[in-house]
């Protein structure tokens, strides 16, 4: 893992505020909730078709 100090960021021309914003965005992407599969309702036309297959 690469760690850059604030002095290094200033030399490159990147403000620490920008870095903090990018870290927050990446954390939200990692913590995104997993979408669960929709539950199939019993007695619907779709359920009957799947049962016939």
N, C-alpha and C positions, 0 to 999 in steps of 0.2 A: 504494500500500500504506500502511496506517495503522499507525503505531508508537506504542505507549503506554508511557510510562515507569512505573517502580514507584510513583513519587509519584502519578501519575495514577490508577493502579489502586487505591491506598489511598484516594484521594478518592472514587472511585466505590464502594468497599467490596468490591473483589475482591482476594483474596490472591494473591501471585505463585505460590504452590504450585498453586492451581487453574488458573492460566494455563498453567503448565508441564505439568500433567497433560493439559489439552486439546490442547496442541501435540503431545504424544506420541501421543495418540489419533488425531489427524488425520494424522500422519506414517505411522502404521501403516495407516490406510485407503488412503493414497496408494500405499504400498509393497506392498499386497496382491498376492500372486502371481496371475497370470492363469491361469485354469483351462484346460487344454488339452482339446480334443475327444477323446472316447474313440476308440481305434483299433478298426476293424472287423476281426473275425477272418475269415480266409478259410475257406470250407467250412461255415459255419454256415447255419442256415435263414434267418436274417435277411439274410445276404450273398447267398444265392440268390434271395430275394424281391426284393431291391434290383436285382440283375442282370437279373431278368425285367422290371422296370419300365423 
